[in-house]
Amino acid sequence: MTKKRYRKPNAKDGELLVKYGQEDGQKDLHYCYPENETRMSADSRIVMLAFEATNLINDKTLRKELEDRGYDITTLKFSIMKKEIEHFDDSQ
């Protein structure tokens, strides 16, 4: 049986990413945003709260509820890209 290797997940520019990975020997879900976009840390925190803190059913988090229903959290991947803002030239 092959042992699965996990790497530290990294988000692309403009991406919020939730993915199982490993950092400093700790394997767990990682809530990632691009290192050069620190403004997105608050957005990443909102996503983390949706998975880890919000009680859905019987005081369980979404993560716990999925695990209890037989889902493998190590396969979870959630990714969303920030919209590009259109800039209009109003000098016309």
N, C-alpha and C positions, 0 to 999 in steps of 0.2 A: 504494500500500500504506500502510495506516494504522500509525503507530507506537504501540505499546502503552505506556500511562502506568501507572506503578506508584506506589502510595502506601505510606506506612508503615502496616503492619497494627497494629491495636489490639485487645486482648482485652477482652471484656465482663467484668463482675463474675463471679467464680467460674469463669472460662474459661482453659484453656491453649490457645494457638493457634499453629500452625505454618503460615506462609503466605509466599509469595514477595512481596517488596515492595521499596521503595526508601527509604533513609534516608541523608541527607548524600551523595547522589549514588551510593551503593553499592547495587547490585541484588543481592539474595541471599535465601535463606530467612531468615525472622525467627522467633525463638522467643519468644512473647509471653505475658505474664501481666498481670493488671490492676495499674496503677500503685499503687493503694491497698491491694494485698494482697502485700506484700513476702515474706510467708511462702511464697508460691507460687513464688518464684524457684528454690528447690531442686527443686521438681516440674518446672519448666520445663527445668532442667538435665538431669533424667533423660530427658525427651522428646528433648532435643537430642542426648544421648549415643546414644539409640536410632537416630537418623538419621545421625549424623556420626561416631561413635567405635567403635561395636560392629562387629567384623569378622564378616560373615556367611559369605560364600563367597569362597574364594581371597583372603583378606585384604582384602576390599572392604567399605566401609560400605554400609548400606542405600541411602543416597542414590546412591552411585556405581553400585551394582548396578542400581538402577532406571534410571539414565541410560544405562548400557550396554545395557539391554534395550529401549531406545528410548522411554522415558517422558520427557515434557516436565516437568521439575521446576518450571517457572514456573507450572504449573497445579496444583501440589500444595497441598492444604489439609487440615489435620488440626485438629480441634477437639474438646475434651472438657470437659464441665462438671463442676464439683465437686458432689457430692451435698449436698442440704440435710439438715442434722442435725435429727432430730426431738427435741423437748424434751418430756419427760414430767413431769407434775406428780405427785410421789410424796408429796404432803402429804395424800392421801386415805386 
